[in-house]
């Protein structure tokens, strides 16, 4: 068994995700938004690299597409929704495909789209994601946890969530054999912050920026565990719930 944590896609080689189940975390806010959309009835979420890609997708698929996303935390002009999980209400997304493009999270998902199984991870779907990770570890699978990070650099918020996933997946195992340095560091963050989800999220650069922009409620929302117990999976470039995939 081998478990690697990468703190951003910047240093990820193309073969790092090959053949490995991969969990992608951008808790503030893309993976939280994806889980909220699917939990509230979206047919699918399609991660798009750019706003132009999202618009082209909407033009191709027609009226049942909701354009959502942000650049530098702010909603994209002309889009229906931003990148807030609080916006992904049943009235806004039920029965529709959400074309989502964000500064960091959707890029991270697309960077590992070739992996056999890609699962978005957040606090809001932590229990089901941790259950899947634990089952994979028990099967002896090699895992990759990719943090979206912030502008190609380390993000405290995502690294903490990655550590929480590893702790749950490893159960009572105390050895560090098979873990890369990133995985060991992520586990150390959990030792520092324990079960206080909101504290590392608010202390992170992403959290502080959201608070500065008046979006602190998004941080509190994203710090609540197991509010949207779905397991999204990236399949044919579309995110659907595991059963649907």
SULJO-V685641 format. One line per field, one symbol per residue. psi: psi as a letter, one per 30 degrees, with the letter a starting at -180 (. if undefined). A space follows every 50 residues. Layout:
BEGIN
psi->???
END
This chain:
BEGIN
psi->kkkkkkflfegklffefkgkkkkkkififefeeeeeeeeggkelkjkkel eeeeeeeeeefafgkkkkalkhfkkkkflelbhkfffileeefkglkjjk kleeeeeeeffgfflekkjkklefgeeeeeeeeeeeeffglklkjjkeaj hglkkeeeeeeeeeeeeeefbgkflgkfkleeeeeeeeeeeefbgieeef eefleeeeeeeegghffeeeefgjkgfiiljkkjkhgkklleee.
END
